[in-house]
């Protein structure tokens, strides 16, 4: 079957030349042949093998598909394997699978071209944790059947709270007793014990069962119940508990350090009760959740169906109780200027759990020793308060005592600062008297001092130190007419009169615009202005402008202060409750009793949560309630159109903002549906944010292609829905998912589950026995009914057919044909017509159009009376 075509050269073959030989192969049967060519080159013999092979395909597939570790998040995970063909002709493959775990395998059959490979897609749904070890049977042409193992592990996404010191799982943090207004921090580790990255948020469960908000748990049951009835329900737990950070991302098997801060605040009541307990105990649950995975039911949107871990937080708030002996009002003995009186004051700390650190503020005329200190529990400390007046008079001063503790800045929870968190006031009373001083006049020996009386004879002693400058005695010249010169008697120029004893100051520079006259004759007095000390005209103008500048500045500040005060009063009185009426203006207050208070206070309007504050379950429930109570929008804009929508829909949302958006349910279960039927369920979208969001749905599955619309812009605080349409032509279990994007950035997915079944009708009974009933009319006694039920979602047509070959059937069924609506039934009546030699048994077949067939046996029970 091999043929050699060659022409041997007659002459020797020179260097660089060649001879071409052709080998032809003509197979006559499907078998591989082998031969050889013998080449003689001078004295050498070369054997060249010749092979003749038939065309064949060589298919090869991987023996294992390993998905590795996956998270049970109802997501479809895809792996690809390849079937390669190293042969010379195309090969056919076929995949069959009947395992327990549902696998989507596409394609299950096909052709692989020579010298190429074909990808096979294997999808597994991670809705149930467990170990996946399934086998696919792959039939390869020319290779036979090959087994391919599908392996993987589906694990739960686990969050754990670990202690920083011990590294063990932490269930509770007990902050212990704290004073109201102080803070205490504890650090924990949040651990992602899963092989995938996870976004998380912290939510305070302020409506959880077992939580306490300011209850004295040490009191009696009656006291606690009575105390609860008096307390308000509107407690913002986010002011008590701080968590930093309260959102974030954890890589696989990563730990994140988190600081939890407890800051108890005094629980205010609508009205105070004298015997109320000052102690307030708190029990709050802090929940760490997977961000954005809140696809539960609409009836429970405030709760979370995501993966979470709870951490209980316990703590107690105590007021500062300091008692003073002799009291909060301290009276000092009267003393004179320069003297000092003291009073010993004993401060006692009445608390059984916490010490008190105090600090006295500085107060005029009073001093405290020691001014600061610390008092242990159930202990006292004595301080000495001194009264040292610096001036004469009666003094009633308020002495402020700062109580020092640790506080936290809400913007930086990690740093605790020492600061005063509480003030206690003492009232101090003191009187400073003046000593009477006798003034003694002595005779001037002849030298006139710098300051003397008009005659210069008597000098006052004991009046203190002399002033550095001599006084100038002046008064209006028009106020006196003593010894006034006749020509100056009627002058009214406003000149000033200089007394005789101001000669020591008469040579100093005076004001340039004022005139001085003598005391007696009212003649204009000589006024010397020293040019070395006096201001020039330009300097005087500059000083005046400078004074005007400061006057205008102070006036402007005063005007701004008055405007702010007026605005503040306007906002205080500009409301429908307060009319700005001052008290004690003739109106009498009504008598109010406990029964006049409403049982429940109306809930304030909850605005969307700020990104800086923590999420709480009650705030989330209030926002969700407001969103769901609004009208449902059935059709919205598919793309952002306005400037505001474009700006909002371009935002990158935080984890807490994503947690306030509900898109669900996360698993849409259509249940049992018929093939060739169309079933619709709603995918709800609730936007609890104060901005627009843009939802885009991406569907690649053929069974869900009729879903519409696939893009919507949802306004703030709005609820809408998208109808998800499912239809299939293949019977069997269906599990697949589709993805969606929020603002074209944040990706999520929804799992769709359905069990497609053929059209089916069921009978209420498979055998009917007809017996006569006494008292019935003739011809109606042999009747019974059978119910035809349709458990599917597609209308089913049926027809009753008698048993094949039974031409003398005495039984009839009405109606003989018809339709059964979805999830309903139809009553059919079976009648036996008695007669001579009529059979007492019969059989019908219920034939369902494009569906199943059911047999019904009928028999008549005839009773013969003798």
C-alpha positions in Angstrom: 0.0 0.0 0.0 3.1 2.2 -0.1 4.5 3.3 -3.5 7.8 5.0 -4.1 8.2 7.3 -7.0 11.8 8.3 -7.7 14.2 8.5 -10.6 17.7 7.6 -9.6 20.4 9.9 -11.2 22.6 8.3 -13.8 25.6 10.4 -12.8 27.1 11.1 -9.5 25.3 13.7 -7.4 27.5 16.8 -7.0 27.7 18.7 -3.8 24.8 21.1 -3.2 22.4 19.2 -5.4 19.4 17.1 -4.4 17.1 14.3 -5.6 13.3 14.4 -4.8 11.5 11.1 -4.0 7.7 10.8 -3.4 6.1 8.2 -1.2 2.4 7.5 -1.8 0.2 5.8 0.8 -3.1 4.2 -0.3 -4.9 2.5 2.6 -7.2 -0.3 1.7 -8.5 -1.0 5.3 -8.7 0.8 8.7 -5.4 -0.4 10.1 -2.1 1.0 10.9 0.8 -0.1 8.6 4.5 0.0 9.0 7.3 -0.4 6.4 10.7 1.0 5.6 12.7 2.5 2.7 16.3 1.4 2.1 18.7 4.1 0.7 22.1 3.1 -0.6 24.6 6.0 -0.6 27.9 4.7 -1.9 28.9 2.2 0.7 26.4 3.3 3.3 22.9 1.8 3.9 20.2 4.0 5.5 16.8 2.6 6.6 13.9 5.1 6.6 10.8 3.9 8.5 7.4 4.5 6.8 4.3 4.6 8.9 0.7 4.7 7.6 -1.8 5.6 10.4 -5.5 5.9 10.1 -7.1 9.3 11.2 -8.2 9.3 14.9 -9.3 11.6 17.7 -7.4 11.9 21.0 -9.6 13.4 23.7 -8.3 14.2 27.1 -10.0 15.8 30.2 -8.9 16.8 33.6 -9.6 14.3 36.3 -10.6 16.7 39.1 -12.4 20.1 39.5 -11.4 21.6 42.9 -13.4 24.6 44.1 -11.4 24.8 47.3 -13.0 26.6 50.3 -16.1 28.6 49.6 -18.4 30.8 51.8 -22.0 29.8 52.2 -23.5 33.0 50.8 -26.0 31.5 48.3 -23.7 32.6 45.5 -22.9 30.7 42.3 -19.2 29.8 42.0 -17.9 28.9 38.6 -14.9 26.7 37.6 -13.8 25.8 34.1 -12.3 22.6 32.8 -11.1 21.9 29.3 -11.4 18.9 27.0 -8.5 18.9 24.6 -8.2 17.0 21.3 -4.7 16.1 20.2 -5.9 13.9 17.4 -6.4 14.6 13.7 -10.2 14.4 13.5 -13.0 15.9 15.7 -14.2 14.0 18.7 -17.5 13.8 20.5 -18.0 14.0 24.3 -21.0 13.6 26.6 -21.3 14.4 30.3 -23.8 12.9 32.6 -24.3 13.7 36.3 -26.8 12.4 38.9 -25.2 13.5 42.2 -26.8 15.0 45.3 -25.3 18.5 45.0 -26.9 20.5 42.2 -24.3 21.3 39.5 -24.9 23.4 36.5 -22.8 21.9 33.7 -22.7 23.6 30.3 -22.3 22.2 27.7 -23.1 18.6 28.6 -22.4 17.3 25.0 -20.5 18.6 22.0 -17.7 18.2 19.5 -14.0 19.1 20.0 -12.1 20.1 16.9 -8.7 18.6 16.2 -5.7 20.2 17.7 -7.9 22.4 19.9 -9.7 22.4 23.3 -13.1 23.2 24.6 -14.1 24.8 27.9 -16.7 23.2 30.2 -18.3 25.4 32.8 -19.2 23.9 36.1 -21.3 26.0 38.6 -22.0 25.1 42.2 -24.4 27.0 44.5 -23.0 27.8 47.9 -26.3 27.8 49.8 -25.7 24.9 52.2 -22.5 24.4 54.2 -20.9 21.0 53.7 -18.3 19.0 51.8 -18.7 18.6 48.1 -17.4 15.4 46.6 -19.3 14.4 43.5 -18.5 12.5 40.4 -19.3 13.3 36.7 -19.2 10.7 34.1 -17.7 11.9 30.8 -17.9 9.8 27.7 -15.0 10.6 25.3 -14.9 9.2 21.8 -12.2 6.6 21.3 -11.5 6.8 25.1 -14.6 5.5 26.7 -16.1 6.6 30.0 -13.9 8.7 32.3 -14.8 9.9 35.9 -14.2 13.5 36.9 -14.4 14.4 40.6 -15.9 17.7 41.7 -14.5 18.6 45.1 -15.0 21.6 47.4 -15.8 22.7 50.9 -18.6 25.2 51.7 -18.1 26.8 55.1 -20.0 29.4 57.1 -18.6 33.0 57.2 -17.7 33.2 60.9 -17.2 36.4 62.8 -15.6 36.1 66.3 -14.9 38.6 69.1 -11.7 37.8 70.8 -10.1 39.2 73.9 -6.9 41.3 73.5 -5.1 39.7 76.4 -6.4 36.1 76.4 -7.1 35.7 72.7 -10.3 33.6 73.5 -13.8 34.1 72.3 -15.4 37.0 74.3 -19.1 37.0 75.0 -19.5 39.9 77.5 -17.7 43.1 78.6 -18.4 44.3 82.1 -17.4 48.0 82.4 -18.3 48.0 86.1 -19.4 51.1 88.0 -18.8 54.5 86.6 -19.8 58.0 87.5 -22.3 59.7 85.2 -20.3 61.8 82.7 -17.2 59.7 82.8 -16.0 57.1 80.2 -14.2 53.8 80.2 -12.8 51.9 77.2 -12.1 48.3 76.4 -10.3 46.9 73.4 -11.3 43.7 71.5 -10.3 41.9 68.4 -12.8 41.3 65.6 -11.7 38.1 63.8 -12.8 37.0 60.3 -12.5 33.2 60.5 -13.3 32.6 56.8 -11.4 32.3 53.5 -13.1 35.4 51.9 -12.9 39.1 52.5 -15.8 40.6 54.5 -17.3 44.1 55.0 -18.8 44.6 58.4 -20.7 47.2 60.4 -21.5 47.6 64.1 -25.2 47.9 65.2 -26.4 48.5 68.7 -29.4 46.3 69.6 -31.3 48.8 71.8 -34.6 46.8 71.5 -33.2 43.3 72.2 -34.7 41.0 74.8 -32.7 41.3 78.0 -31.5 44.8 77.4 -31.7 47.3 80.3 -31.5 51.1 80.0 -31.0 52.7 83.4 -32.7 50.2 85.7 -31.5 49.5 89.2 -31.1 45.7 89.0 -30.3 45.5 92.7 -33.7 46.9 93.8 -36.8 44.9 94.5 -39.1 43.7 91.8 -41.9 46.2 92.7 -39.4 49.1 92.8 -37.9 48.1 89.4 -41.4 47.8 87.8 -42.5 51.1 89.2 -39.2 52.7 88.1 -39.7 51.4 84.6 -43.2 52.8 84.4 -41.8 56.3 85.1 -38.9 56.3 82.7 -39.1 57.5 79.2 -38.6 55.1 76.3 -36.6 57.5 74.1 -33.1 56.7 75.1 -30.5 57.1 72.4 -28.1 54.2 73.1 -25.6 55.6 70.6 -24.7 58.3 73.2 -23.9 55.7 75.8 -21.9 53.2 73.7 -19.2 54.2 71.2 -17.3 51.8 68.9 -14.3 52.9 66.9 -14.1 51.9 64.2 -17.8 51.0 63.7 -17.4 49.8 60.1 -14.6 48.3 58.0 -13.3 45.5 55.9 -11.6 42.3 57.1 -9.3 40.2 54.9 -9.4 36.4 55.2 -8.3 35.3 58.7 -7.6 38.9 59.7 -8.0 40.5 63.1 -9.0 44.1 63.6 -8.5 46.0 66.9 -11.7 47.8 68.0 -12.2 50.1 71.0 -15.6 50.0 72.8 -16.4 53.0 75.1 -19.1 53.2 77.8 -20.2 56.6 78.9 -23.2 56.5 81.2 -25.5 59.5 81.3 -28.1 60.5 83.9 -31.4 59.0 82.8 -33.8 61.9 82.8 -37.4 61.3 83.8 -40.6 63.2 82.9 -40.8 64.1 86.5 -38.7 63.2 89.5 -39.6 60.8 92.3 -38.2 61.4 95.7 -37.5 57.7 96.6 -36.0 56.9 93.1 -32.8 54.9 93.1 -29.7 56.9 92.0 -28.1 53.8 90.5 -28.7 53.0 86.8 -27.7 49.7 85.3 -27.2 49.2 81.6 -27.2 46.0 79.5 -26.8 46.6 75.8 -25.9 44.1 72.9 -23.4 45.2 70.3 -23.8 43.3 67.1 -21.2 43.0 64.4 -22.9 42.2 61.0 -21.9 41.6 57.5 -22.5 44.9 55.7 -25.3 45.1 53.2 -26.6 41.5 53.6 -30.0 42.3 55.0 -32.1 40.4 52.5 -34.6 38.9 54.9 -38.3 39.2 54.9 -40.1 42.5 54.6 -41.8 42.0 58.0 -38.5 41.9 59.8 -36.3 44.5 58.1 -35.2 46.0 61.4 -33.4 42.8 62.3 -30.6 41.3 60.3 -30.4 38.0 58.6 -26.8 38.3 57.8 -23.9 36.6 59.5 -23.3 38.3 62.9 -21.8 38.0 66.3 -23.3 39.6 69.5 -21.3 41.1 72.3 -23.0 41.9 75.6 -22.0 45.2 77.3 -22.7 45.7 80.9 -22.1 48.7 83.1 -23.6 50.9 85.9 -23.9 54.6 86.3 -23.6 56.3 89.7 -24.0 59.9 90.7 -21.4 61.7 92.7 -22.6 61.9 96.3 -20.6 64.2 98.5 -21.8 65.5 101.9 -20.4 68.5 103.6 -20.1 69.3 107.3 -21.2 71.9 108.4 -23.2 72.1 105.1 -23.2 73.7 101.7 -23.7 77.2 103.1 -20.7 78.3 105.2 -20.7 81.5 107.3 -17.5 83.2 108.3 -16.9 85.5 111.3 -16.7 89.2 110.6 -13.1 90.5 110.2 -11.2 93.6 109.4 -9.3 94.4 106.3 -6.0 92.5 106.3 -7.2 89.9 108.8 -8.2 86.3 108.0 -10.8 83.8 109.4 -11.0 80.1 108.8 -13.7 77.3 108.8 -12.9 73.6 108.7 -15.1 71.7 106.3 -15.4 67.9 106.2 -16.2 66.3 102.8 -17.5 62.7 102.9 -17.7 60.3 99.9 -21.0 58.4 100.3 -20.3 56.0 97.3 -19.5 52.4 98.1 -17.8 51.6 94.8 -15.9 54.7 93.4 -13.5 57.2 94.8 -13.9 61.0 94.2 -11.2 63.3 92.8 -12.0 66.9 93.5 -10.6 70.3 92.7 -11.6 73.7 94.2 -11.7 76.6 91.8 -10.1 79.9 92.7 -12.5 82.3 94.3 -11.9 86.0 95.2 -11.3 86.7 98.9 -11.5 82.9 99.8 -8.9 80.2 99.6 -9.0 76.4 100.3 -6.3 74.1 101.5 -5.8 71.6 100.1 -7.3 72.8 96.9 -7.4 69.3 95.3 -7.3 65.7 96.4 -8.9 62.3 96.3 -11.4 60.8 98.7 -11.7 57.0 98.9 -15.0 55.1 99.1 -16.9 55.7 102.3 -14.2 58.0 103.5 -14.0 61.7 104.4 -11.4 64.4 104.1 -11.1 67.7 105.9 -10.3 70.9 104.1 -9.6 74.4 105.6 -11.5 77.3 103.9 -10.0 80.7 104.6 -11.6 84.1 104.3 -9.1 86.9 103.5 -10.9 89.9 102.2 -9.2 92.4 100.0 -11.8 95.1 100.3 -14.5 96.2 102.7 -18.0 94.9 102.3 -20.3 91.9 102.5 -19.4 88.9 100.3 -21.6 86.0 99.1 -19.5 83.9 96.8 -20.2 80.7 95.0 -17.4 78.2 95.4 -17.3 75.7 92.5 -15.9 72.2 93.2 -14.9 70.3 90.0 -15.2 66.5 90.2 -12.4 65.1 88.0 -12.8 62.0 85.9 -11.8 60.4 82.5 -13.8 61.5 79.5 -13.6 60.6 75.8 -13.8 62.6 72.6 -16.4 61.2 70.2 -14.1 61.9 67.3 -11.2 60.0 68.9 -12.4 57.2 71.2 -9.0 55.7 71.6 -7.7 58.6 73.8 -9.1 59.1 77.3 -8.6 62.6 78.8 -8.9 63.8 82.4 -11.5 66.5 82.7 -14.1 67.8 85.1 -17.4 66.1 84.5 -19.5 67.3 87.5 -19.7 70.5 89.6 -20.8 71.0 93.2 -21.4 74.4 94.6 -20.8 75.8 98.1 -22.1 79.2 99.2 -19.6 81.3 101.2 -20.7 84.3 103.4 -18.2 86.8 104.8 -18.2 90.4 106.1 -15.2 92.7 106.1 -15.4 95.7 108.4 -13.5 99.0 108.3 -11.4 100.4 111.2 -12.2 104.1 112.2 -9.2 106.4 111.7 -8.8 109.7 113.6 -7.4 112.6 111.5 -4.9 114.8 113.5 -4.0 118.3 112.2 -0.6 119.7 113.1 0.7 123.3 112.7 2.7 123.9 109.7 6.2 125.1 110.9 6.6 127.4 108.0 7.4 125.3 104.9 4.4 124.9 102.7 4.2 121.3 101.5 3.2 120.1 98.0 -0.4 119.7 99.0 -2.0 121.8 101.7 -5.2 123.6 102.4 -6.0 127.1 101.2 -4.2 128.7 104.1 -1.3 126.2 104.3 -1.6 126.0 108.1 -2.8 122.4 108.8 -1.5 119.2 107.3 -3.5 115.9 107.5 -1.7 112.9 108.7 -2.5 109.2 108.4 -4.2 109.4 105.0 -1.9 107.2 103.1 0.8 107.8 100.6 1.0 110.9 98.5 0.1 110.8 94.8 2.8 111.3 92.2 0.8 114.0 90.5 -0.7 117.2 92.0 -4.5 117.5 91.7 -5.9 120.4 89.7 -9.0 121.9 91.3 -11.3 123.1 88.7 -15.0 123.9 88.3 -17.2 125.6 85.8 -16.6 129.4 85.9 -20.3 130.2 85.3 -21.2 128.4 88.5 -19.9 131.2 90.9 -20.0 135.0 90.8 -17.7 135.7 93.8 -15.5 138.7 93.2 -16.2 138.5 89.6 -14.9 141.4 87.6 -17.7 143.6 86.2 -16.7 143.1 82.6 -16.4 139.4 82.9 -19.7 138.9 84.9 -21.9 138.0 82.0 -19.4 135.8 80.1 -20.7 132.3 79.2 -17.8 130.8 77.3 -17.7 127.6 79.5 -14.2 128.4 80.8 -12.9 126.5 83.8 -11.9 128.1 87.2 -8.6 127.2 88.7 -8.2 127.1 92.5 -5.3 128.8 94.1 -3.6 125.6 95.2 -3.1 124.2 91.7 0.0 126.2 91.0 2.2 123.1 91.1 0.3 121.8 88.0 -0.1 125.0 86.1 3.0 124.6 84.0 2.2 121.2 82.6 0.7 120.9 79.1 -3.0 121.3 79.2 -5.7 120.7 76.7 -5.5 123.1 73.8 -9.2 123.6 73.4 -10.0 124.6 77.0 -9.8 127.9 78.8 -9.0 128.7 82.4 -10.0 131.7 84.4 -9.1 132.9 87.9 -11.4 132.2 90.8 -12.2 135.7 91.7 -12.0 138.2 88.9 -12.7 135.6 86.2 -10.0 137.0 84.0 -8.5 134.7 81.5 -5.6 133.0 83.0 -2.2 132.6 81.4 -1.8 129.0 80.2 1.6 127.9 79.2 1.9 125.1 76.7 5.3 123.4 76.5 6.1 122.7 72.8 8.3 119.8 73.7 5.5 117.9 75.4 2.4 119.2 73.7 0.8 117.3 70.7 0.8 118.9 67.3 -2.4 119.4 65.4 -1.7 116.3 63.2 -0.9 114.2 66.3 -4.1 115.3 67.9 -6.1 114.4 64.8 -4.4 111.0 64.7 -5.3 110.3 68.3 -8.9 111.3 67.7 -9.1 108.9 64.7 -7.5 106.2 66.7 -10.1 106.7 69.5 -12.9 106.7 66.9 -11.6 103.4 65.4 -11.8 101.6 68.8 -15.2 103.2 69.6 -16.5 101.9 66.3 -15.0 98.4 66.9 -16.5 98.2 70.3 -19.9 99.4 69.0 -19.8 96.8 66.3 -19.1 94.0 68.8 -21.9 95.2 70.9 -24.3 95.3 67.9 -23.3 91.8 66.9 -23.9 90.6 70.5 -27.3 92.2 70.6 -28.2 90.6 67.2 -27.2 87.1 68.3 -29.1 87.5 71.5 -32.2 88.7 69.6 -31.9 85.8 67.2 -31.5 83.3 70.1 -34.6 84.7 71.7 -36.5 84.5 68.4 -35.7 80.9 68.0 -36.6 80.1 71.6 -40.0 81.7 71.3 -40.7 81.1 67.6 -42.6 77.8 68.1 -46.3 76.9 68.6 -45.8 75.8 72.2 -44.0 78.8 73.8 -45.5 82.2 73.1 -42.8 84.1 74.9 -45.0 85.0 77.9 -42.9 85.8 80.9 -43.7 83.9 84.1 -45.6 85.6 86.9 -47.6 87.8 84.5 -51.0 86.9 86.0 -51.3 83.4 84.6 -51.8 80.5 87.0 -50.2 77.2 86.4 -52.7 74.3 86.1 -52.6 71.4 88.6 -51.0 68.4 86.9 -51.4 64.9 88.1 -49.8 61.6 87.0 -52.9 60.7 85.0 -52.5 63.7 82.9 -49.3 62.4 81.3 -49.7 60.4 78.1 -48.9 56.7 78.2 -46.7 56.8 75.2 -44.9 59.8 73.8 -45.2 60.3 70.1 -42.1 59.1 68.3 -40.1 62.0 66.8 -39.6 62.0 63.1 -36.5 60.0 62.4 -34.2 61.5 59.8 -31.7 59.4 57.9 -28.8 58.4 60.0 -25.6 60.4 59.8 -22.6 58.6 58.7 -20.7 59.6 61.8 -23.1 58.1 64.3 -23.5 54.4 65.1 -26.4 52.3 63.7 -29.0 51.2 66.2 -31.8 48.7 65.6 -34.5 51.1 66.7 -33.3 53.9 64.4 -33.1 51.4 61.5 -36.6 50.2 62.3 -38.0 53.8 62.4 -36.4 54.7 59.1 -37.6 51.4 57.4 -41.1 52.1 58.8 -41.1 55.6 57.2 -39.8 54.2 53.9 -42.3 51.3 53.7 -45.2 53.5 54.7 -44.7 55.8 51.7 -46.4 55.1 48.4 -44.8 52.3 46.4 -43.2 53.5 43.2 -44.0 51.0 40.4 -42.0 52.7 37.7 -39.0 55.0 38.1 -36.4 56.7 35.9 -34.0 54.1 34.4 -31.0 56.4 34.5 -30.1 59.6 36.5 -31.4 62.6 34.7 -31.3 65.7 36.9 -28.2 67.2 38.3 -29.0 66.1 41.9 -29.6 62.5 40.7 -26.3 62.4 38.9 -24.5 63.8 41.9 -26.1 61.3 44.3 -25.7 58.3 42.0 -22.0 59.0 41.6 -21.3 58.7 45.3 -19.3 55.8 46.8 -21.4 54.5 49.7 -19.9 53.5 53.0 -20.6 50.2 54.7 -23.2 51.7 57.0 -25.0 53.4 54.1 -25.1 50.1 52.2 -26.5 48.5 55.4 -29.5 50.9 55.2 -30.4 49.7 51.7 -32.7 46.7 51.5 -32.7 44.6 48.3 -34.3 41.3 48.8 -35.2 38.7 49.5 -31.7 37.4 49.0 -33.1 34.1 47.9 -36.2 34.0 45.6 -37.8 30.6 45.9 -40.4 30.0 43.2 -41.2 26.5 44.6 -42.8 23.9 42.4 -43.6 25.4 39.0 -44.7 23.9 35.7 -42.6 23.9 32.6 -43.7 26.3 29.9 -45.3 28.4 32.6 -44.5 32.0 33.6 -44.2 32.8 37.3 -43.5 36.2 38.8 -42.1 37.2 42.2 -41.2 40.7 43.4 -37.7 41.8 44.3 -38.2 44.6 46.8 -35.9 47.6 46.9 -36.1 50.0 49.9 -33.8 53.1 50.0 -33.5 54.3 53.6 -30.9 56.9 52.7 -31.3 60.6 52.1 -29.8 60.4 48.7 -30.8 58.8 45.4 -29.4 55.4 44.5 -29.1 53.7 41.1 -29.9 50.0 40.8 -28.7 48.1 37.8 -29.5 44.3 37.4 -27.4 42.0 35.2 -29.1 38.8 34.1 -27.4 36.2 31.9 -29.7 33.2 32.6 -32.1 32.3 29.9 -34.9 31.4 32.4 -34.9 35.0 33.8 -34.6 37.0 30.6 -38.2 38.4 30.8 -37.4 40.3 34.1 -37.9 44.0 33.6 -37.0 46.8 34.3 -33.3 46.2 34.9 -32.3 49.7 35.8 -34.0 52.1 38.3 -33.1 55.3 40.1 -34.7 55.1 43.6 -35.4 58.4 45.4 -34.6 58.9 49.1 -36.7 57.1 51.6 -38.6 55.3 48.9 -39.8 51.7 48.4 -40.1 50.0 45.0 -40.0 46.6 43.5 -38.9 44.8 40.3 -40.9 41.8 39.1 -38.6 38.8 38.5 -40.1 36.5 35.8 -39.2 32.8 35.7 -40.0 30.4 32.9 -38.3 27.2 31.7 -38.8 24.4 29.3 -36.6 21.9 31.2 -37.9 19.9 34.1 -35.7 19.6 37.1 -34.1 21.6 39.9 -33.1 25.1 39.1 -30.5 27.1 41.1 -28.9 30.2 39.7 -28.1 33.7 40.7 -28.1 37.2 39.1 -26.1 40.2 40.2 -26.9 43.8 40.7 -24.9 47.0 41.2 -25.6 50.0 43.4 -24.4 53.3 41.9 -22.4 51.2 39.3 -19.9 50.4 42.1 -21.2 48.1 44.8 -22.0 44.6 43.7 -24.6 42.2 45.2 -26.4 39.0 44.1 -29.7 37.3 44.5 -30.2 33.5 44.3 -33.2 32.1 42.4 -34.4 28.6 43.3 -37.2 26.7 41.5 -38.3 23.1 40.9 -39.6 22.7 37.4 -42.1 19.9 37.1 -44.4 18.7 34.2 -48.1 19.4 34.3 -49.8 17.1 36.7 -53.3 16.4 38.0 -54.1 14.4 41.1 -57.1 12.4 42.1 -58.6 12.5 45.6 -59.1 8.7 45.4 -57.9 6.0 43.1 -60.9 3.7 43.6 -64.6 4.5 43.8 -67.1 2.1 45.2 -70.8 2.9 44.4 -73.5 1.5 46.7 -77.2 2.3 46.8 -78.5 4.7 49.4 -81.9 4.0 50.9 -84.5 6.8 50.4 -83.1 8.0 47.1 -84.9 8.2 43.8 -84.6 5.5 41.2 -81.6 6.0 38.9 -79.7 8.2 41.4 -78.7 5.8 44.0 -75.4 4.7 42.4 -73.5 7.9 42.3 -70.1 9.1 43.8 -67.8 12.0 43.3 -64.1 12.2 42.8 -62.0 15.4 43.0 -59.4 16.3 40.4 -56.7 18.6 42.0 -54.2 20.8 40.3 -51.1 21.4 42.6 -49.2 23.4 40.0 -49.2 26.9 38.7 -50.4 26.1 35.1 -54.0 25.4 33.9 -54.3 21.7 33.0 -56.7 20.2 30.4 -58.0 16.7 31.1 -60.2 14.0 29.5 -61.6 10.8 30.9 -61.1 7.8 28.7 -62.6 4.3 29.5 -60.4 1.3 29.6 -59.3 0.2 26.1 -61.5 -2.5 24.7 -64.3 -1.9 27.2 -67.2 -1.2 24.9 -69.9 -2.2 27.4 -68.9 0.0 30.3 -71.8 0.8 32.6 -70.0 3.7 34.2 -70.0 7.3 33.1 -68.1 10.4 34.5 -69.2 14.0 34.1 -67.7 16.2 33.1 -65.8 14.0 30.7 -63.3 16.7 29.8 -62.4 20.2 31.0 -59.7 22.4 32.6 -58.5 22.8 36.2 -57.2 26.2 37.2 -53.9 26.5 39.1 -54.0 25.4 42.7 -57.7 24.5 42.5 -59.9 21.4 42.0 -62.9 20.1 40.0 -65.5 17.7 41.3 -66.4 14.8 38.8 -69.4 12.6 39.3 -69.2 8.8 38.7 -72.6 7.2 37.8 -73.3 3.4 37.4 -76.2 2.5 35.2 -77.6 -0.8 36.3 -79.1 -3.3 33.8 -79.2 -6.9 32.7 -75.8 -8.4 32.4 -74.1 -5.0 32.9 -70.6 -5.3 34.5 -70.2 -4.1 38.0 -66.6 -2.9 37.6 -64.9 -0.5 35.2 -61.8 1.6 34.8 -61.1 5.0 33.5 -57.8 6.8 32.7 -57.5 10.5 33.4 -55.3 11.9 30.6 -53.7 15.3 31.1 -52.7 17.3 28.1 -48.9 17.5 28.0 -48.9 15.8 31.4 -49.4 12.6 33.3 -52.1 10.0 33.3 -53.9 8.5 36.3 -56.1 5.4 36.5 -59.4 5.3 38.4 -61.1 2.0 39.3 -64.9 2.0 39.6 -67.0 -0.8 41.2 -70.7 -1.1 42.1 -71.9 -2.8 45.2 -75.3 -4.3 44.6 -77.3 -5.6 47.6 -80.1 -8.2 46.8 -82.9 -8.3 49.4 -84.9 -11.6 49.7 
